[in-house]
Every structure is written in C-alpha cells, then in structure tokens.
C-alpha cells in the first residue's frame, strides 16, 4: 500500500502550479480580442476608456450624427466605426459643446479620443487640434421658406439670417452681413436654427449643404435658395501633439484611403445621402 505522504504534493509544488496557471490565464486573456482594449494598446494607443473609442460631437447634426431612438447614428458615425473596428473596440459617442471640440479643450480634459461633426478644416482649428485627411467636400447654402423671394444675400438686406454657433457658416454670414446689411441671429444647434426658418423667427439660414439639403428633404415647405462655393473640406479631430492622438489620425487616414479604394466609402456615402459621391 502506498502511503498518503508519497502521493500528496508539497505546498511548494502547488504554488508553482498555481503561478503557472495564473500566467497561462493572463496570457489567454491578453490574446482575447473580444475585450478590444489590448488591440489598441498593441498599436501604442492609449484610449480614454478601456475597450472603447470615445467620440465627442454636438448633437444633432443630421445626417452626420443624430439620435435614432437611444442610438447615435449617421455618416460620421459609420466612418468613425471603421477606426473603432480596426482597433478592436466599440465606439461610444458623447454630446458636448461644439467649441470644446474645435478648441481642443475636450481632448485636454480627456473627455474623448476623437471628435466629429461635419467639421470644416480651417487654419485656426489646425493650430488647436490634430485633424485627419479630408473625408468630404462641403459648401455653405441658404435655407428659406418655400417660395420666399430671397435668392441671394443681397436680397436679405434688413432681414434676419440664422446661423449655428461656432461654425464656418456663422463666419461666412458675419463677413457678408457687413456688406449686405442683414442681421445675424445665433442658435446653439441645427434644429433650433432650421426650425426658426419654418416658424418665421428668421428669414433665412446659412449652414453646410449636407445638413440643409437633408432638412429640406424632410421639410418640403423649405428650400435651398442658393449655394456659396466656399471650398470647404471635412475632417475628424484628435488631440494635437499627442502620441495617441497622432496615431489615431494616421490610422484613420490609412483606413479612409482603403475604404475609398475598395468601395466601402461609396457604400456608406450612398446610405446617408442617397447618391454616389462626386469624383
């Protein structure tokens, strides 16, 4: 008969086995792409929240980003999902004041990793934040009530034009107001601005073409009277001069180029605008 002593493992051996099992478990977890966080770390990117790509925007700006039920959807959201999926994480969208994104304050406060919102690339913004390659061309347009007699800014002398705060549309209107003699009324978001045209609070509104053409489609009692060829281009934002921010910008640029070459970009564009992008 074999004694109990001869088959009972020593405490030292048990400890060794336990350490080995723990190491194996940690290793397995590190290889599990389901959590997503480690994939980003392997690229040298530190995210604000583990396992999430946190994106700041200012809702609502349909069709670029807006709430459909409890979920934030839109053209920008789908493009930013390309980056999230490549990192192996989920995208989480939070809404904050637009100026916090364009000034870089949101990134300094570690509120988000990226910023989106049909953001026009300007020298002032480039000085404050990291910006991706352009992903879409844009211009400013004039929104009016259907049948209104306004076809140009000159026609609006003595009238009120609504603009959205901290936008290039506001900048354009401010500059033109001095010459054409209309009053600029500032609204905090797109919905307030556009609905003020419908209600007659303002006589017209200036904002980006993508957003206002989308509004007209859903509100046939309004129309776009004219376009202003401002030559604008949209980009996504990140923290400037930061290793992780720089890598996120670079990675998105690569993914955008790939999406344009393999047709993914065209598919996303048509989903939200109903047509193929101009070449």
NUDOKE-925472 format. One record per residue (C-alpha): residue number from 1; residue in one letter; x, y, z. Coordinates in nm, 3 decimals. Last residue first. Layout:
! NUDOKE-925472
+-----+------+---------+---------+---------+
|  nr | rest |      px |      py |      pz |
+-----+------+---------+---------+---------+
| NUM |    A |       X |       Y |       Z |
...
+-----+------+---------+---------+---------+
***
This chain:
! NUDOKE-925472
+-----+------+---------+---------+---------+
|  nr | rest |      px |      py |      pz |
+-----+------+---------+---------+---------+
| 279 |    X |  -1.543 |   6.212 |  -5.824 |
| 278 |    X |  -1.880 |   6.317 |  -5.682 |
| 277 |    X |  -2.007 |   6.089 |  -5.406 |
| 276 |    X |  -2.269 |   5.827 |  -5.501 |
| 275 |    X |  -2.627 |   5.920 |  -5.420 |
| 274 |    X |  -2.883 |   5.862 |  -5.144 |
| 273 |    X |  -2.703 |   6.084 |  -4.895 |
| 272 |    X |  -2.677 |   5.852 |  -4.592 |
| 271 |    X |  -2.652 |   5.503 |  -4.743 |
| 270 |    X |  -2.489 |   5.643 |  -5.058 |
| 269 |    X |  -2.195 |   5.773 |  -4.853 |
| 268 |    X |  -2.154 |   5.445 |  -4.662 |
| 267 |    X |  -2.146 |   5.242 |  -4.984 |
| 266 |    X |  -1.911 |   5.490 |  -5.151 |
| 265 |    X |  -1.671 |   5.470 |  -4.855 |
| 264 |    X |  -1.668 |   5.089 |  -4.862 |
| 263 |    X |  -1.583 |   5.081 |  -5.234 |
| 262 |    X |  -1.240 |   4.915 |  -5.205 |
| 261 |    X |  -1.031 |   5.221 |  -5.292 |
| 260 |    X |  -1.226 |   5.475 |  -5.087 |
| 259 |    X |  -1.235 |   5.248 |  -4.783 |
| 258 |    X |  -0.858 |   5.187 |  -4.811 |
| 257 |    X |  -0.780 |   5.558 |  -4.821 |
| 256 |    X |  -1.012 |   5.615 |  -4.524 |
| 255 |    X |  -0.846 |   5.332 |  -4.328 |
| 254 |    X |  -0.499 |   5.480 |  -4.384 |
| 253 |    X |  -0.616 |   5.827 |  -4.280 |
| 252 |    X |  -0.788 |   5.675 |  -3.975 |
| 251 |    X |  -0.462 |   5.514 |  -3.864 |
| 250 |    X |  -0.269 |   5.839 |  -3.904 |
| 249 |    X |  -0.524 |   6.037 |  -3.704 |
| 248 |    X |  -0.537 |   5.772 |  -3.430 |
| 247 |    X |  -0.157 |   5.761 |  -3.422 |
| 246 |    X |  -0.131 |   6.138 |  -3.378 |
| 245 |    X |  -0.387 |   6.132 |  -3.098 |
| 244 |    X |  -0.203 |   5.850 |  -2.922 |
| 243 |    X |   0.133 |   6.026 |  -2.944 |
| 242 |    X |  -0.014 |   6.369 |  -2.852 |
| 241 |    X |   0.086 |   6.678 |  -3.048 |
| 240 |    X |  -0.276 |   6.767 |  -3.121 |
| 239 |    X |  -0.555 |   6.573 |  -2.954 |
| 238 |    X |  -0.795 |   6.439 |  -3.215 |
| 237 |    X |  -1.037 |   6.576 |  -3.475 |
| 236 |    X |  -1.214 |   6.439 |  -3.782 |
| 235 |    X |  -1.202 |   6.622 |  -4.115 |
| 234 |    X |  -1.440 |   6.799 |  -4.351 |
| 233 |    X |  -1.346 |   7.006 |  -4.656 |
| 232 |    X |  -1.465 |   7.354 |  -4.752 |
| 231 |    X |  -1.438 |   7.513 |  -5.096 |
| 230 |    X |  -1.663 |   7.807 |  -5.004 |
| 229 |    X |  -1.883 |   7.783 |  -5.313 |
| 228 |    X |  -2.194 |   7.954 |  -5.176 |
| 227 |    X |  -2.514 |   7.774 |  -5.269 |
| 226 |    X |  -2.855 |   7.925 |  -5.338 |
| 225 |    X |  -3.223 |   7.921 |  -5.241 |
| 224 |    X |  -3.226 |   7.586 |  -5.059 |
| 223 |    X |  -3.590 |   7.505 |  -4.991 |
| 222 |    X |  -3.850 |   7.489 |  -4.713 |
| 221 |    X |  -4.211 |   7.367 |  -4.705 |
| 220 |    X |  -4.073 |   7.032 |  -4.824 |
| 219 |    X |  -3.939 |   6.956 |  -4.473 |
| 218 |    X |  -3.782 |   6.607 |  -4.466 |
| 217 |    X |  -3.594 |   6.657 |  -4.794 |
| 216 |    X |  -3.530 |   7.020 |  -4.699 |
| 215 |    X |  -3.352 |   6.910 |  -4.379 |
| 214 |    X |  -3.123 |   6.674 |  -4.570 |
| 213 |    X |  -3.037 |   6.955 |  -4.810 |
| 212 |    X |  -2.959 |   7.165 |  -4.501 |
| 211 |    X |  -2.723 |   6.916 |  -4.336 |
| 210 |    X |  -2.524 |   6.825 |  -4.645 |
| 209 |    X |  -2.502 |   7.186 |  -4.768 |
| 208 |    X |  -2.350 |   7.330 |  -4.452 |
| 207 |    X |  -2.525 |   7.623 |  -4.281 |
| 206 |    X |  -2.685 |   7.958 |  -4.356 |
| 205 |    X |  -3.040 |   8.041 |  -4.250 |
| 204 |    X |  -3.323 |   8.255 |  -4.383 |
| 203 |    X |  -3.599 |   8.495 |  -4.277 |
| 202 |    X |  -3.563 |   8.435 |  -3.903 |
| 201 |    X |  -3.834 |   8.380 |  -3.643 |
| 200 |    X |  -4.058 |   8.279 |  -3.932 |
| 199 |    X |  -4.159 |   7.945 |  -3.781 |
| 198 |    X |  -4.005 |   7.741 |  -4.063 |
| 197 |    X |  -3.684 |   7.947 |  -4.060 |
| 196 |    X |  -3.666 |   7.911 |  -3.681 |
| 195 |    X |  -3.698 |   7.536 |  -3.728 |
| 194 |    X |  -3.368 |   7.539 |  -3.916 |
| 193 |    X |  -3.171 |   7.722 |  -3.647 |
| 192 |    X |  -3.319 |   7.546 |  -3.346 |
| 191 |    X |  -3.257 |   7.207 |  -3.506 |
| 190 |    X |  -2.901 |   7.296 |  -3.609 |
| 189 |    X |  -2.779 |   7.387 |  -3.263 |
| 188 |    X |  -2.684 |   7.679 |  -3.038 |
| 187 |    X |  -2.853 |   7.949 |  -3.246 |
| 186 |    X |  -2.706 |   8.284 |  -3.350 |
| 185 |    X |  -2.906 |   8.558 |  -3.525 |
| 184 |    X |  -2.714 |   8.762 |  -3.784 |
| 183 |    X |  -2.881 |   9.082 |  -3.902 |
| 182 |    X |  -2.868 |   9.178 |  -4.272 |
| 181 |    X |  -2.682 |   9.469 |  -4.431 |
| 180 |    X |  -2.521 |   9.315 |  -4.739 |
| 179 |    X |  -2.162 |   9.429 |  -4.687 |
| 178 |    X |  -2.120 |   9.399 |  -4.310 |
| 177 |    X |  -2.352 |   9.098 |  -4.306 |
| 176 |    X |  -2.128 |   8.910 |  -4.552 |
| 175 |    X |  -1.842 |   8.866 |  -4.302 |
| 174 |    X |  -2.073 |   8.759 |  -4.020 |
| 173 |    X |  -2.258 |   8.521 |  -4.253 |
| 172 |    X |  -1.941 |   8.342 |  -4.361 |
| 171 |    X |  -1.814 |   8.312 |  -4.004 |
| 170 |    X |  -2.153 |   8.182 |  -3.891 |
| 169 |    X |  -2.147 |   7.922 |  -4.169 |
| 168 |    X |  -1.794 |   7.831 |  -4.062 |
| 167 |    X |  -1.946 |   7.718 |  -3.734 |
| 166 |    X |  -1.902 |   7.818 |  -3.369 |
| 165 |    X |  -2.272 |   7.894 |  -3.312 |
| 164 |    X |  -2.523 |   7.799 |  -3.581 |
| 163 |    X |  -2.658 |   8.072 |  -3.806 |
| 162 |    X |  -2.995 |   8.239 |  -3.857 |
| 161 |    X |  -3.038 |   8.525 |  -4.105 |
| 160 |    X |  -3.261 |   8.821 |  -4.019 |
| 159 |    X |  -3.371 |   9.084 |  -4.272 |
| 158 |    X |  -3.267 |   9.447 |  -4.333 |
| 157 |    X |  -3.093 |   9.349 |  -4.657 |
| 156 |    X |  -3.190 |   8.991 |  -4.740 |
| 155 |    X |  -3.200 |   9.021 |  -5.121 |
| 154 |    X |  -2.825 |   9.096 |  -5.125 |
| 153 |    X |  -2.770 |   8.757 |  -4.958 |
| 152 |    X |  -2.906 |   8.588 |  -5.268 |
| 151 |    X |  -3.224 |   8.424 |  -5.398 |
| 150 |    X |  -3.471 |   8.558 |  -5.140 |
| 149 |    X |  -3.829 |   8.589 |  -5.267 |
| 148 |    X |  -3.960 |   8.304 |  -5.048 |
| 147 |    X |  -4.141 |   8.031 |  -5.242 |
| 146 |    X |  -4.059 |   7.753 |  -4.996 |
| 145 |    X |  -3.922 |   7.905 |  -4.677 |
| 144 |    X |  -3.550 |   7.977 |  -4.687 |
| 143 |    X |  -3.218 |   7.793 |  -4.646 |
| 142 |    X |  -2.901 |   7.948 |  -4.791 |
| 141 |    X |  -2.609 |   7.714 |  -4.856 |
| 140 |    X |  -2.248 |   7.676 |  -4.741 |
| 139 |    X |  -2.013 |   7.434 |  -4.910 |
| 138 |    X |  -1.872 |   7.086 |  -4.846 |
| 137 |    X |  -1.617 |   6.829 |  -4.959 |
| 136 |    X |  -1.583 |   6.503 |  -4.764 |
| 135 |    X |  -1.319 |   6.287 |  -4.591 |
| 134 |    X |  -1.038 |   6.539 |  -4.564 |
| 133 |    X |  -0.722 |   6.393 |  -4.405 |
| 132 |    X |  -0.741 |   6.382 |  -4.027 |
| 131 |    X |  -0.712 |   6.677 |  -3.790 |
| 130 |    X |  -0.498 |   6.727 |  -3.479 |
| 129 |    X |  -0.626 |   7.018 |  -3.275 |
| 128 |    X |  -0.553 |   7.382 |  -3.190 |
| 127 |    X |  -0.347 |   7.514 |  -3.482 |
| 126 |    X |  -0.543 |   7.303 |  -3.731 |
| 125 |    X |  -0.861 |   7.459 |  -3.594 |
| 124 |    X |  -0.741 |   7.811 |  -3.671 |
| 123 |    X |  -0.610 |   7.707 |  -4.014 |
| 122 |    X |  -0.953 |   7.563 |  -4.103 |
| 121 |    X |  -1.079 |   7.209 |  -4.170 |
| 120 |    X |  -1.459 |   7.207 |  -4.170 |
| 119 |    X |  -1.608 |   6.976 |  -3.909 |
| 118 |    X |  -1.902 |   6.763 |  -4.021 |
| 117 |    X |  -1.941 |   6.676 |  -3.652 |
| 116 |    X |  -1.667 |   6.453 |  -3.521 |
| 115 |    X |  -1.412 |   6.450 |  -3.238 |
| 114 |    X |  -1.176 |   6.169 |  -3.139 |
| 113 |    X |  -1.030 |   6.027 |  -2.817 |
| 112 |    X |  -1.280 |   6.182 |  -2.577 |
| 111 |    X |  -1.334 |   6.358 |  -2.246 |
| 110 |    X |  -0.964 |   6.357 |  -2.164 |
| 109 |    X |  -0.975 |   6.720 |  -2.040 |
| 108 |    X |  -0.709 |   6.816 |  -2.296 |
| 107 |    X |  -0.911 |   6.634 |  -2.560 |
| 106 |    X |  -1.233 |   6.824 |  -2.484 |
| 105 |    X |  -1.044 |   7.155 |  -2.469 |
| 104 |    X |  -0.913 |   7.109 |  -2.825 |
| 103 |    X |  -1.069 |   7.436 |  -2.944 |
| 102 |    X |  -1.276 |   7.264 |  -3.212 |
| 101 |    X |  -1.406 |   7.001 |  -2.968 |
| 100 |    X |  -1.489 |   7.226 |  -2.674 |
|  99 |    X |  -1.646 |   7.475 |  -2.918 |
|  98 |    X |  -1.905 |   7.215 |  -3.021 |
|  97 |    X |  -2.048 |   7.186 |  -2.671 |
|  96 |    X |  -2.081 |   6.820 |  -2.570 |
|  95 |    X |  -2.252 |   6.506 |  -2.699 |
|  94 |    X |  -2.098 |   6.165 |  -2.629 |
|  93 |    X |  -2.047 |   5.881 |  -2.876 |
|  92 |    X |  -1.907 |   5.542 |  -2.770 |
|  91 |    X |  -1.737 |   5.337 |  -3.040 |
|  90 |    X |  -1.665 |   4.974 |  -2.966 |
|  89 |    X |  -1.313 |   4.828 |  -2.968 |
|  88 |    X |  -1.100 |   4.604 |  -3.189 |
|  87 |    X |  -0.876 |   4.887 |  -3.306 |
|  86 |    X |  -0.981 |   4.827 |  -3.667 |
|  85 |    X |  -1.344 |   4.814 |  -3.553 |
|  84 |    X |  -1.316 |   5.153 |  -3.382 |
|  83 |    X |  -1.148 |   5.310 |  -3.685 |
|  82 |    X |  -1.411 |   5.190 |  -3.931 |
|  81 |    X |  -1.673 |   5.293 |  -3.674 |
|  80 |    X |  -1.556 |   5.652 |  -3.725 |
|  79 |    X |  -1.685 |   5.635 |  -4.082 |
|  78 |    X |  -2.021 |   5.498 |  -3.969 |
|  77 |    X |  -2.057 |   5.766 |  -3.702 |
|  76 |    X |  -1.971 |   6.042 |  -3.948 |
|  75 |    X |  -2.247 |   5.928 |  -4.183 |
|  74 |    X |  -2.507 |   5.893 |  -3.908 |
|  73 |    X |  -2.620 |   5.709 |  -3.597 |
|  72 |    X |  -2.642 |   5.772 |  -3.223 |
|  71 |    X |  -2.858 |   5.508 |  -3.054 |
|  70 |    X |  -3.130 |   5.570 |  -2.794 |
|  69 |    X |  -3.405 |   5.613 |  -3.051 |
|  68 |    X |  -3.231 |   5.729 |  -3.366 |
|  67 |    X |  -3.011 |   6.003 |  -3.229 |
|  66 |    X |  -2.809 |   6.222 |  -3.462 |
|  65 |    X |  -2.471 |   6.236 |  -3.633 |
|  64 |    X |  -2.390 |   6.319 |  -3.995 |
|  63 |    X |  -2.743 |   6.306 |  -4.136 |
|  62 |    X |  -2.845 |   6.505 |  -3.931 |
|  61 |    X |  -2.650 |   6.729 |  -3.699 |
|  60 |    X |  -2.797 |   6.678 |  -3.350 |
|  59 |    X |  -2.598 |   6.652 |  -3.141 |
|  58 |    X |  -2.257 |   6.807 |  -3.073 |
|  57 |    X |  -1.977 |   6.553 |  -3.111 |
|  56 |    X |  -1.722 |   6.369 |  -2.896 |
|  55 |    X |  -1.601 |   6.019 |  -2.981 |
|  54 |    X |  -1.485 |   5.768 |  -2.721 |
|  53 |    X |  -1.320 |   5.464 |  -2.879 |
|  52 |    X |  -1.391 |   5.198 |  -2.619 |
|  51 |    X |  -1.213 |   4.895 |  -2.468 |
|  50 |    X |  -1.055 |   5.091 |  -2.186 |
|  49 |    X |  -1.183 |   5.446 |  -2.172 |
|  48 |    X |  -0.970 |   5.750 |  -2.266 |
|  47 |    X |  -0.772 |   5.533 |  -2.507 |
|  46 |    X |  -0.397 |   5.482 |  -2.505 |
|  45 |    X |  -0.261 |   5.391 |  -2.847 |
|  44 |    X |   0.071 |   5.211 |  -2.883 |
|  43 |    X |  -0.065 |   4.984 |  -3.154 |
|  42 |    X |  -0.054 |   4.688 |  -2.915 |
|  41 |    X |  -0.250 |   4.901 |  -2.670 |
|  40 |    X |  -0.540 |   4.927 |  -2.917 |
|  39 |    X |  -0.563 |   4.550 |  -2.953 |
|  38 |    X |  -0.538 |   4.514 |  -2.577 |
|  37 |    X |  -0.856 |   4.712 |  -2.518 |
|  36 |    X |  -1.074 |   4.512 |  -2.755 |
|  35 |    X |  -1.235 |   4.293 |  -2.494 |
|  34 |    X |  -1.327 |   4.031 |  -2.754 |
|  33 |    X |  -0.976 |   4.020 |  -2.900 |
|  32 |    X |  -0.875 |   3.758 |  -2.645 |
|  31 |    X |  -0.498 |   3.729 |  -2.670 |
|  30 |    X |  -0.437 |   3.915 |  -2.347 |
|  29 |    X |  -0.695 |   3.699 |  -2.173 |
|  28 |    X |  -0.506 |   3.387 |  -2.275 |
|  27 |    X |  -0.178 |   3.525 |  -2.142 |
|  26 |    X |  -0.341 |   3.616 |  -1.812 |
|  25 |    X |  -0.480 |   3.261 |  -1.781 |
|  24 |    X |  -0.145 |   3.100 |  -1.866 |
|  23 |    X |   0.031 |   3.314 |  -1.608 |
|  22 |    X |  -0.228 |   3.220 |  -1.348 |
|  21 |    X |  -0.189 |   2.851 |  -1.432 |
|  20 |    X |   0.189 |   2.873 |  -1.397 |
|  19 |    X |   0.160 |   3.056 |  -1.066 |
|  18 |    X |  -0.082 |   2.793 |  -0.935 |
|  17 |    X |   0.144 |   2.507 |  -1.045 |
|  16 |    X |   0.443 |   2.658 |  -0.865 |
|  15 |    X |   0.238 |   2.717 |  -0.552 |
|  14 |    X |   0.120 |   2.356 |  -0.556 |
|  13 |    X |   0.479 |   2.235 |  -0.593 |
|  12 |    X |   0.591 |   2.443 |  -0.295 |
|  11 |    X |   0.298 |   2.321 |  -0.088 |
|  10 |    X |   0.414 |   1.963 |  -0.147 |
|   9 |    X |   0.208 |   1.719 |  -0.348 |
|   8 |    X |   0.041 |   1.434 |  -0.153 |
|   7 |    X |   0.114 |   1.099 |  -0.322 |
|   6 |    X |   0.409 |   0.973 |  -0.108 |
|   5 |    X |   0.270 |   1.109 |   0.219 |
|   4 |    X |  -0.055 |   0.919 |   0.180 |
|   3 |    X |   0.141 |   0.592 |   0.189 |
|   2 |    X |   0.132 |   0.344 |  -0.094 |
|   1 |    X |   0.000 |   0.000 |   0.000 |
+-----+------+---------+---------+---------+
***
